[in-house]
Amino acid sequence: MHVFQQLGGINILMMYGAYILINSGYHNTLEETYITIILIQFSSVLGVIINVFIIDYFNRKSLLIFTMIPQVFSLLILTNNSFATLYSDSTSSFQKNSSVFCLIIFLFTYNIGLNSIPWIFNSEIHPIQLKEISISITSSFNWFTNFIISYSAP
């Protein structure tokens, strides 16, 4: 589950978020870009805060699936907007706004689901005798996958 957490696209969005916005046609002033980035990061913090309150009231599997569906659609729309901007001379305001909206939705739902559920699930699934070694192994896979993605990203 930790490998899927890293393969979900969070590293690329966090490292190249501004570049993704520019590729989607978002060429605003520096102040507007800062406000947009702050709004996007606020949605991320809001997702973490909501996660703290709802994680114990919902089934982990259903919460994970419920939050991964908007993530997939957000990434598909972001990819579509980036390619549409590359192959056309002009971008519509809908493309710009939908890219910002998709980044907000992705980070919000990621922090509700994939951000914390693998860590919680990992501590709950193993017997107490094997908990230390199993958490160490899964954490190593998490960081190794993070390294591979960060190293292979352009």
C-alpha positions in Angstrom: 0.0 0.0 0.0 2.9 2.3 0.6 4.2 1.8 -2.9 0.8 2.8 -4.3 0.9 5.8 -2.0 4.0 7.0 -3.7 2.9 5.9 -7.2 -0.3 7.9 -6.8 1.3 11.0 -8.2 1.8 13.1 -5.1 5.5 13.6 -5.5 5.2 14.9 -9.1 2.4 17.2 -8.1 4.3 18.6 -5.2 7.6 19.0 -7.1 6.2 20.3 -10.3 2.9 21.9 -9.2 3.8 25.3 -10.6 5.1 23.9 -13.8 1.9 21.9 -14.2 -0.1 25.0 -13.8 2.0 26.8 -16.4 1.7 23.9 -18.8 -2.1 24.1 -18.4 -2.2 27.7 -19.5 -2.0 29.4 -16.1 0.1 32.5 -16.9 -1.0 35.0 -14.3 1.0 37.5 -12.3 3.3 36.5 -9.6 0.8 37.6 -6.9 -2.0 35.6 -8.4 0.2 32.5 -8.7 1.2 32.8 -5.0 -2.5 33.1 -4.0 -3.3 30.1 -6.1 -0.5 28.0 -4.6 -1.6 29.1 -1.1 -5.2 28.1 -1.9 -4.0 24.7 -3.2 -1.9 24.1 -0.1 -4.8 25.2 2.2 -6.9 22.5 0.6 -4.2 20.0 1.5 -4.2 21.1 5.1 -8.0 21.0 5.2 -7.9 17.4 4.0 -5.6 16.5 6.8 -7.8 18.2 9.4 -10.9 16.4 8.1 -9.0 13.1 8.0 -8.3 13.4 11.8 -12.0 13.6 12.5 -13.4 11.0 10.1 -10.7 8.3 10.0 -12.2 6.3 12.9 -15.8 6.6 11.7 -15.5 5.1 8.3 -14.2 1.8 6.9 -10.6 2.2 5.8 -11.2 0.4 2.5 -14.2 2.4 1.6 -12.6 5.7 2.6 -9.5 4.8 0.4 -11.7 3.9 -2.6 -13.9 6.9 -2.1 -10.9 9.3 -2.1 -9.0 7.6 -4.9 -11.8 8.0 -7.5 -11.6 11.8 -7.5 -7.8 11.6 -7.6 -7.9 9.5 -10.8 -10.3 11.9 -12.5 -8.2 14.9 -11.3 -5.0 13.5 -12.8 -6.8 12.6 -16.1 -8.2 16.1 -16.4 -4.8 17.7 -15.6 -3.1 15.5 -18.2 -5.7 16.4 -20.7 -5.3 20.1 -20.0 -1.5 19.9 -20.2 -1.6 18.1 -23.6 -4.3 20.4 -24.9 -2.1 23.4 -24.1 0.9 21.8 -25.7 -0.9 21.2 -29.0 -2.9 24.4 -29.3 -1.9 28.1 -29.4 -4.5 29.4 -27.0 -6.0 28.1 -23.7 -9.4 28.8 -22.4 -10.2 30.1 -19.0 -12.0 26.8 -18.4 -8.7 24.9 -18.8 -6.9 27.2 -16.4 -9.6 27.1 -13.8 -10.1 23.3 -14.1 -6.4 22.7 -13.6 -6.4 24.7 -10.4 -9.6 22.9 -9.3 -8.2 19.5 -10.1 -5.0 20.2 -8.1 -7.2 21.3 -5.2 -9.4 18.2 -5.4 -6.4 15.9 -5.8 -4.6 17.2 -2.7 -7.7 17.4 -0.6 -8.7 13.8 -1.3 -5.2 12.5 -1.2 -4.8 13.9 2.3 -8.0 12.3 3.4 -7.2 8.9 2.0 -3.8 7.8 0.7 -1.8 10.2 2.9 -2.6 8.5 6.2 -4.4 5.2 5.6 -1.3 3.2 4.6 0.4 4.2 7.8 -2.6 3.4 10.0 -3.3 0.2 8.2 0.3 -0.9 8.5 0.2 -0.4 12.3 -3.1 -2.3 12.6 -2.6 -5.3 10.4 0.5 -6.9 11.9 0.8 -8.9 15.1 2.5 -7.2 18.0 5.5 -9.5 17.8 6.2 -8.6 14.2 5.1 -5.0 14.3 8.6 -3.4 14.5 10.2 -5.3 11.7 7.1 -5.1 9.4 6.7 -1.4 9.8 10.4 -1.0 9.2 10.2 -3.0 6.0 7.1 -1.2 4.6 8.6 2.2 5.5 11.7 1.2 3.6 9.6 0.3 0.6 7.8 3.6 0.9 11.1 5.6 0.9 12.7 3.5 -1.8 9.7 4.1 -4.1 9.9 7.8 -3.2 13.6 7.8 -4.1 12.9 6.0 -7.5 10.1 8.4 -8.4 12.1 11.5 -7.4 15.2 10.3 -9.2 13.4 9.3 -12.4 11.3 12.5 -12.7 12.8 15.0 -15.1 
